[in-house]
Amino acid sequence: MAEPIAPAGPTASTALAALTLPQGLAYGLMGLPLAFVALPLYVVLPHHYASTLGAPLAALGGVLLGARLLDALVDPGLGRLADRLLQHSPRAVWRACAVAGALLALALWAVFMPQVRSPGALLVWAAVGLALAYPAYSLLSITHQAWGARLGGNEAQRGRVVAWREGAGLLGVVLASVLPTLLGVPAMLGAFSGLLVLGWLAWHRAPVPPPLPPASDAAGPAGLWQPWRQAAFRRLMGVFVLNGIASAVPATLLLFFVQDRLQAAPGQEPVLLGLYFLSAAAAMPLWLRAVARWGLAPCWLAGMLLAVAVFAWATTLGAGQVMAFRWICALSGLTLGADLVVPGALLAGVLAQPGAASAGASFGWWNFANKLNLALAAGLALPLLAALGYTPGSTDAAGLQALSLGYAALPCALKLAAALALYGLILRPAAQDRARPGALLQPSPTDTP
């Protein structure tokens, strides 16, 4: 088994620099099944229940909304549970994650293979299955993220740890988008179960972070709110939420834009998504090199500005311009690498500071914000489009123009706001305090203990 890696500091950087390719793969591989299952739960399941099983659409929407709200609300508490696990040996983490993984796999099989047929019974079956699947999935994700954050290291090294996890996740998203269409839902579920076991076994060969000290109060009641007492965490979370909403809006409106604005032939969506995520995977090594040279926050700012420059092109597209949109997907995918690598690595840097909150509690709130972004995007974009006169399937010119503005212009404006926040909250304060080594995202003197 790999030797533990010390927290961030002079010796931590040296230890993490020795991270080998097999060790990086051993840690990151668990990101593949975790990303793999996210797409079926959030994208495939609604269509499967409504189109294949005949569940009533409006009631199904209510069930899914309730399950997702519950999922987001329990994440901070699951972060506390992850901290309790990290106070013990790695075996305690792996045992708990084995139980969570088994529960997740069983719940996923049950949800996609219901043993009832009446509409009312289907909705109850889905609600119970999702109430089991979402917390199990979240506990696995938060614990895996917290483990990686506690490995420490300098900016470039933290970026590599996140890149292993997110790069495997990109592969998982691509597989999950292809398998249901090519081989069917049972093959998708079988592949997920096998990948989950493989990721769990590989995790045993990953570098091991030091356990939290037994005297730590991270797992106590106060530990739940501890991250918010850090100014560095609050600043980073503000940028993260703004940027996340900017990314979630086009994800919410993609199908409407492709079908109604571009009037693309059926079956284009998997091609467009594949271009986007494969481009992101290809760009990951380039972003890691950029981080090593210029730092995390400057690279994130560059990624945001490049994304705006590319995505603004989408506001000009009309019917039949699918090829141009493919280029937009590929080019904007190249900028996605910054969003995947940098925020998590910056959070790991915040957690490495003296007196910082625990990793589990911090990633619990981080995942809560990530899921809240999806809800806020739908709550912001869909009513706005309706108010501007767009209805699904519409051919009205004014409605389609509103769709273009909502799909492309609104995210660009939000992304620019996130870039300004990144500069004002993180980059400019660091530039004003260059005399202090490691000033980027360091806690301010006014942070409470």
N, C-alpha and C positions, 0 to 999 in steps of 0.2 A: 504494500500500500504506500502511496506517496506520503512524504513527510509534510507536516503542517507548515503553512506559510504564515509568517508573522504579520501583524497589522502593519498599516502603512508607516513607513519610517525609513531610516537609512538601511536597515537590514532587509526590510520588506521588498524594496525595489530590487535588491540583488537576488532575493529568493525567487521573485516572480519572473525575473529576466530569464531564469532557467526553465521556465515553462516550456515543455516540449510539445511538438505537434500531437503526439498521442494523448498527452495530458489535457491539452486544450480541447481536443475532440471528445475526451472522456467527460469533461465538464459540459461542453456545449451540446452534446448529442441529445440530452433531455429536452432541449428547446425544440427539437423537431416534433415529437409527438404532442407537446403542449401547444405549439402553433397549429399543428395538424388538426387537433380537435376543436380549436376555436372557430374555424371556418364552417364545419358542419353544424355546430351549435348555433351560430349566429346567422348563417346564410342558407344552408341546405335544409335545416329542420323546418322552418316556416313553409317553404315550398313543398316539402315532403308531406307534411300534415294536411295542407290545404288542397294540393293538387292530387296526390296519390291516395291519401286516406280519407279525404272528404270532410275534414274538420271545418266548422264555420269560421270564416276568415276574421270577422270582427271579434268574436269571443277568443279565438286563438291569439289575436293581437293583445288582448287584455292579459291572457295567461303569460305570454312571453314578456310583456312589460313588467308584470309583477315579479316574475322570476329574475329578470335582469336587475330590477331595483333591489331585490333581496341580495342578489349576488354582489352588487356594489357596496351595500351597507355592511355586509359581514366582513369585508376585506380588512378593515383596520383591526378587528378582533382576531382574525386569522393571522395578522402580522404579530400580535402578542403571542399567539400559540407558536409561531415559527421561532420567536425569541426563546421561548421555553425549551424548544427542541435544541436550539443552538447552544444552550447552556450545558447540554449533556454531550455525550460522545457522538461521533458520526454515526455509530450504529443506531442510536436513538432516532436520528434524522432519517436514516434509510428505512428503519422499521415503520415509522409513522408515514413516510411517503409511499411505502409499499401498500399499506392499508388504504391510503387515499387513492392511489392508482388503481387498486382493485375495485374500490367503490366507484370510481369514475368510469372504468371500463364496463362494469356491470350496468350502471345507470345509463350509459350511452347505448349499449345494446338494447336495453329495455325500452328506451325512448324511441329508438328507430325501428324496433320490432315489437310494437304493442300487441298485447294478447287480448285486446278488446276492440270492438268495431263501432259501437254506437257513438254518435257525435259527443254526447255529454261525457261518456266514459273515456273517450279519447282525450278530452281536455283535462280531466282529472288525472289520467295516466301521465300525460305530458307534464303537468304541474308537479306531481310527486317526483317523477324522474329528474326533472330539471332542478328541483330543490335539493336533490342528492348530488347531481353531477356538478353544478356550479361551485359549491363550497369545496368539494374535493379537488376540482381543477384549480381553484384559486389558492388552496393551501400548497399544492405542488408548485405552482408558479412563484408564489411569494417566497417559499423556502429556497427554491432554486436560485432566485435572484439575490436573496440575502446572503446565501452561501458565496456566490461569486463576488458580491460587494466586499465581503470580509476578507477576501484574498489580498486586498491592498495593492500597493505598487504605485508608480508614478502615473502621469496622465496617459502616456502611450500604452503602458502595461494594462491599466484599467480598461482602456479602449479595446485592447486585444481580448480581454476576458469577455466583455460584452459582445464583441464581434463574433466570437465562437458561438455564443448562445443565439444571437439574432441571425447569424448566417445559417445555422441549422434550422432556425424557425422559418426563414424564407423558403428553404427547401420543403419544409412541412406544409406551408401554405400552397405551394405549387402542386405538391402531390395531392393534397386534399381537394384542390379545385379540379383535378383531372380524373381521379379515381371514380367518384360517383357517376360521372358521365360515361366513362369507358367500360367500367367493370361492375357498376352497381353499388348499392348501399352496403350489402353484406361484405363485399370485398373491401370497401372502405373501412368498415368496422374491424375486420380481421387484420388489415394492415396497421390500423391504429393500435390495436392490442399488442401486436408483435413489436412495434416500434417502442411502445411504452415499456415493455419488459426489457428491450435492448438498451434503452436510455437509462433505466434504473440500474441495470448491471454495469453499464459503462461508468456511471456516477461513482461507483465504488473505487475506480481507478483514478479519479480526479484528485488534484491537490486539495488538502484538507485545511480549512481555516482554523485559527485557534478558537476554542470554545469561549463563550461569554463568561466572565467571572461569576462565580456563584452568588456573590453579593450584589450583582447588578439588579436594579429595580426595573429593568426593561419589561419583565413579564408581569409586573404589578400593575394596579389600576392606573397609576400615574404614567406608566410607560406608554399608554395608548396615545396621550396628547403630547408626549415629550418632543416629537419632531417639530411641532408648531412653535415651540419656545426658541427655536433656532432661526435667526434672521436669514442665514444662508439657505436653509431649507425653504422658507417662505418665498424668498426671491426666486429660487430655482423653480418652485412649484408654480408660481405665477407665469413664468415664461412657458413652462411645460403645458399648462392648461390652454393658454392662448394658441400655442402652436398645435396642440392636439385637436382643438376644435377646427382649426384651419384645415387639418388633414382629414378630419372626420366628415366634414360637409360634402366634399366631392365623393367620398366613399358612399355616403347616404344617397346621393343623387346620380350615381354613375349609370344605373340601368335606365333611368328616365332620360338622361342625356344621350346615351347611345341609341336608344330605340326611337325617341321622339325628335330630338334635335338633329342627330346624324342620320336617322332613318336607316340604320345599318341592318344588314341581313341577319336573320337569326343565327346564333352560334358564334357571334363575334366576341362576346364578353370573355370567355376563357382565353382567347388569343390575346386580348388587350391586357387582361390581368397577368397572363404569363409573361408578356413583354415587360410589364412594369416590375414584377418581382424578380425576374431573372436579371434585368438591368441593375436592380438594387444589389443583388448578390455579386454581380461582376464588379461593381464599383466599390465593394467593401474594402478590398486591399488598398485601393487608392485613397480612401478616406483615412485608413489607418496610417498610411505614410504621411498624409497631410497633418494628422493629429500629432505625429511624432515631430514634425517640423514646426508647426505653428501653434499647437495647443488645441484643447477641446473647444472652448467657447468661440474662438475665432473661426474655427471650421464649421461650427453649428451656424454661425451668422452667415458665412459664405453659402452654406447649403440652403438656408432660407431664401437668400436673395436670388440664387440661381433658380430655385423652384418657382419663385414669382416670375422671373424672366421667361421661363419656359411655359408656365401654366397660363400666363396672360394670353398666349396664342389661342387657347381654347375659346376665348370669348368671340373670336372672329369666325369660327367654324359654322358650317351649315350642312344642309342635307347632302349626303354622298361623300363627304370629306373624311372618310374612314381612314384612308392612308395617312393623311396629315395627323389624325388623332393617334395613330399608331406611333408616329414619331414623338408626339407629346408624351405618350405613355412610356416609351423607352427613355427619353431624356429626363423626364421627371422621376423615373425610377432611379436614375443615376444619383439624383439628389437625395433620395430616400435614405441612402446609407448614412448620411449625417444624422438624420432623425433617429435612426436605429442605434448607432454607436454612441453618440455624444451624451444625450440626456442621462442615461443610466450610468455612464462613466463619471459624469459630473456629480451625480448623487453619491456614487461610491467615494468620491473625493470629499464631499461634505461629511460623510460618515467616518472618514479617516481622521477628522480634526479632533483635538482634545475636547472632551466633554460632549461629544456628539450623541445624538439619539441612536438607539439600536437599529440594526439593519432591518429586522423583521417589521417593527412598527413603521419605519419609514417606507418600506416597500408596500406595506398594507395600504397606507394612504396614497402612495404612488399609483397602485393598481385601482384604487377607488377613483382617483382623478381620471385615469385612463378610460374607465367605463363611463364615468360621468360625461366625458367628452363626447362619447357616442350619443348619449341621451340629449345633451345640449345641442349637438349638431342637428339632430332630427327636430328638436323643439324649436330651433331657430330657423332652419332652412325651409322646412315644409310649410309652416304657417305663412312665412314671407312669400313663398311662391304662390300660395293660394290667394293671398291678398293682392298680388300683382297680376292675377288672372290666369295663371297656368293650371291646367288640369291634365292628368295623365291621358295620353293618346291624343292630345290636342294638336290641331294643325294651325291654330290661330297665331299669326305672326308676333303679336305683342306677347302672348303667353310663352312662345318659344324663345323670344328675346329675354324674357324674365328668367327662363330656365338657364340660359347661357350665363346671365349675370349671377344667378344663384350658384351655379355649378363652378364657375371659374373666377368671376370678379370678386365675389364675397370671400372665398378662401384666400385670394391674393391679398385683399385688404387685411384680413385677420393675420396672415403670415407676416405682412409688413409690421403690423402692430406687435407681433411676437418678436420680430427682429429689433424693433425699437426698445422693447422691454429688455431683451437680452443685452443690448448695448448699455441702456441706462441703469439696469439693476446689477449687472455682473461685470461687463467689460470695462465700462468707464470707472467704477470704483477701484477695480484692479489696477488700471492705468494710473490712477491718482495715488496709489500706494505701492509703487514699484520697489520702494526701499525694503519692504517686508518680503522675504522669500515665501513663495506659495500663497500670495495674497488672494489669488482667485478663489472666490467662494468661501473664504475663511470667515469664521464667525466674527461678528462685530463685538466690541467691548460691551455693548448694551444687551447682548443676549443673556437671558436668564439661565441659571444653571439647571 
